[in-house]
Amino acid sequence: MQTPASDAATAGIGNDAPKLSREILAGENRPLPPLVAEFLETLSNRTEATRIVYARTLCQLTDWIAQHPGSEGAFHAEQLSVTALSVYLEEMGVNGYSLSHRVRIKAVASRFARWLL
């Protein structure tokens, strides 16, 4: 079930925002990170499936960054760096993720980083 916080975090993503939010966060019962939600608003011309991939990828990346020292448990835009992304992609490779998956992560993260600027 969607919470009021997740409604607020996904406001403006489009008419299918509640469905998109449920798809992304199925079983996690938490809202999208605010910057991710804002970024997804810019992808309104993309298919729902594309936005779901972007949201899942960015939620995983921002969660990973938020778990590291200096983040105080939350993602901040200035923490997304070339070094952070390189370490994340290296960990993904060590954990058995395919090269094609890591290339997709890099593409999504790069677009998000350009938007953050």
C-alpha positions in Angstrom: 0.0 0.0 0.0 1.3 3.4 -0.9 1.9 5.9 1.9 1.3 9.6 1.9 5.1 10.2 1.9 5.5 8.1 -1.3 2.6 10.0 -2.9 4.5 13.3 -2.2 7.8 11.9 -3.4 6.3 10.8 -6.7 4.0 13.8 -7.3 4.4 15.2 -10.8 5.8 12.0 -12.4 2.7 11.7 -14.5 -0.8 10.2 -14.3 0.7 6.8 -13.6 2.8 7.9 -10.6 1.1 5.7 -8.0 1.6 2.6 -10.2 5.2 3.6 -11.0 5.9 4.1 -7.3 4.4 0.7 -6.4 6.4 -1.0 -9.1 9.7 0.5 -8.0 9.3 0.1 -4.3 7.3 -3.2 -4.2 7.7 -4.6 -0.8 10.0 -1.9 0.5 7.3 0.5 1.9 9.4 3.6 1.5 9.2 6.7 -0.8 11.6 7.5 -3.6 14.5 9.7 -2.6 13.5 13.3 -3.3 16.2 14.0 -5.9 15.4 10.7 -7.7 11.7 11.7 -7.7 12.5 15.1 -9.1 14.7 13.6 -11.8 12.0 11.1 -12.8 9.7 14.1 -13.5 12.0 15.0 -16.4 11.6 11.6 -18.0 7.8 12.1 -18.6 8.4 11.5 -22.3 9.9 8.0 -21.6 8.0 4.8 -21.2 6.9 3.6 -17.8 9.3 0.6 -18.1 12.2 3.0 -18.8 11.3 5.2 -15.8 11.1 2.1 -13.6 14.6 1.0 -14.6 15.9 4.5 -14.0 14.2 4.6 -10.6 15.4 1.2 -9.4 18.9 1.9 -10.6 19.1 5.3 -8.9 17.5 4.1 -5.7 20.1 1.3 -5.4 23.0 3.7 -6.2 21.8 6.4 -3.9 21.1 3.9 -1.1 24.7 2.5 -1.5 26.2 6.0 -1.4 24.1 6.8 1.7 25.5 3.8 3.6 29.1 5.1 3.3 31.0 7.4 5.7 30.2 11.0 5.6 26.7 10.6 4.3 24.9 10.6 7.7 22.6 7.9 6.2 21.1 10.1 3.4 22.1 10.7 -0.2 23.4 14.2 -1.0 24.0 15.3 -4.6 27.6 16.2 -3.9 28.4 12.6 -2.9 27.8 11.4 -6.5 31.4 11.5 -7.9 33.4 9.7 -10.5 35.2 7.9 -7.7 32.0 6.8 -6.0 30.5 5.5 -9.2 33.7 3.7 -10.1 33.8 2.0 -6.7 30.1 1.1 -7.0 30.6 -0.4 -10.5 33.6 -2.3 -9.3 31.6 -3.8 -6.4 28.8 -4.7 -8.8 31.3 -6.6 -11.0 32.8 -8.4 -8.0 29.3 -9.4 -6.9 28.7 -11.0 -10.3 26.7 -8.4 -12.2 27.2 -8.5 -15.9 29.1 -5.9 -17.9 25.9 -4.9 -19.8 24.1 -4.3 -16.5 27.1 -2.2 -15.2 27.1 -0.2 -18.5 23.3 0.5 -18.0 24.1 1.7 -14.4 26.8 4.0 -15.7 24.5 5.5 -18.4 21.7 6.1 -15.9 24.0 7.6 -13.3 25.6 9.8 -16.0 22.3 11.2 -17.1 21.3 11.8 -13.4 24.6 13.5 -12.8 24.2 15.8 -15.8 20.7 16.7 -14.5 22.1 17.4 -11.0 24.5 20.0 -12.5 
